[in-house]
């Protein structure tokens, strides 16, 4: 009887010990709670799927950008417009230009806003295309020195001698590097000073050509470059325009 009682006690102790060990082992290797994992996954999924909207989106067109020229960390105060603004400015100039300005911008190979003496061009245009006539002084025909004489009296209120040779003597001869709009350009076409024109700009001069009448030519044209003599400047104290 005593043996059976001892056997029962041993079995009872063994079961209690195994139960304690099983709980301890489970505590050391405890797996994440499935409900916690599911809740976490759901929250993460909601965050990933959350739709975000961009703020402060404007449908207004961007304003032209102006930049300032900066020197030594300080603004110089000068503004540089964007290419778009340069284009708009030039378009405005062209739109406001007269027919004469547009015509001579093409003939002088320059832009309308770069024309240096629009009033002079107005006087020139009154004669443009007039045929050449040796000794002529009217719209029916005019020679080179008479044309220069007519333009100078109209544009600058200056009376010049009648012939190209006398106009050369009347002028102050200057270097070609000093040449300005309104200066006289002289050539040797038939011997000595025999041809004269008026310098405009961009290496172009206006004159009464034997072949084409009153026209615009380039000073670097081989024909004129070879026959070029010099540049004459006339004092214009009573000039209507500068």
Residue pairs with C-beta under 8 A, 6 or more apart in sequence:
64 81
64 82
64 84
64 85
65 82
66 79
66 80
66 81
66 82
66 85
67 79
67 80
68 75
68 76
68 77
68 78
68 79
68 80
69 75
69 76
69 78
69 80
70 76
81 89
90 111
90 112
90 113
93 111
93 112
93 113
94 102
94 112
97 105
97 112
98 118
100 118
100 121
100 122
100 125
101 112
101 115
101 118
101 121
102 112
103 125
104 115
104 121
104 124
104 125
104 200
105 111
105 112
105 114
105 115
107 204
107 216
108 115
108 200
108 201
108 202
108 204
108 216
109 202
109 204
110 201
110 202
114 201
115 121
115 201
116 181
116 200
116 201
117 181
117 182
117 200
117 241
117 242
119 155
119 240
119 241
120 151
120 155
120 181
120 182
120 200
120 241
121 200
123 151
123 154
123 155
124 151
124 198
124 200
124 206
124 214
127 139
127 142
127 147
127 150
127 151
127 208
127 214
128 206
128 214
128 215
129 213
129 214
129 215
130 139
130 141
130 142
130 147
130 208
130 213
130 214
131 140
131 141
131 142
131 213
132 141
132 142
132 143
132 144
132 208
132 209
132 210
132 211
132 212
132 213
132 214
133 140
133 141
133 142
133 143
134 143
135 143
135 146
136 142
136 143
136 146
137 143
137 146
137 150
142 150
142 208
142 214
143 208
144 164
144 195
144 196
144 197
144 207
144 208
144 209
145 162
145 163
145 164
145 167
145 196
146 162
146 208
147 207
147 208
147 214
148 160
148 164
148 167
148 184
148 196
148 197
148 198
148 207
149 159
149 160
149 161
149 162
149 167
151 198
152 158
152 159
152 160
152 234
153 159
153 160
154 240
155 182
155 239
155 240
155 241
156 182
156 234
156 236
156 238
156 239
156 240
156 241
157 236
157 238
157 239
157 240
158 234
158 235
158 236
158 238
158 239
160 167
160 170
160 234
161 167
161 169
161 170
164 186
164 193
164 194
164 195
164 196
165 192
165 193
165 194
167 184
167 186
167 196
167 232
168 184
168 186
168 193
168 196
168 229
168 230
168 232
170 232
170 234
171 184
171 232
171 233
171 234
172 232
172 233
172 234
172 235
173 230
173 231
173 232
173 233
174 183
174 231
174 232
174 233
175 231
176 230
176 231
178 231
178 233
179 185
179 199
179 231
180 199
180 233
181 199
181 200
181 201
182 198
182 199
182 234
182 236
183 198
183 199
183 231
183 232
183 233
183 234
184 196
184 197
184 198
184 199
184 231
184 232
184 233
184 234
185 196
185 197
185 198
185 199
185 205
185 207
185 219
185 228
185 231
185 232
186 193
186 195
186 196
186 228
186 229
186 230
186 231
186 232
187 193
187 194
187 195
187 196
187 197
187 224
187 227
187 228
187 229
188 194
188 195
188 227
188 229
189 195
189 227
193 229
195 207
195 227
196 207
197 205
197 206
197 207
197 208
197 217
198 205
198 206
198 207
199 205
199 219
199 231
200 206
200 216
203 218
203 219
203 220
204 216
204 217
204 218
204 219
205 216
205 217
205 219
206 214
206 215
206 216
207 214
207 215
207 217
208 214
209 215
209 217
217 224
218 224
219 225
219 228
236 242
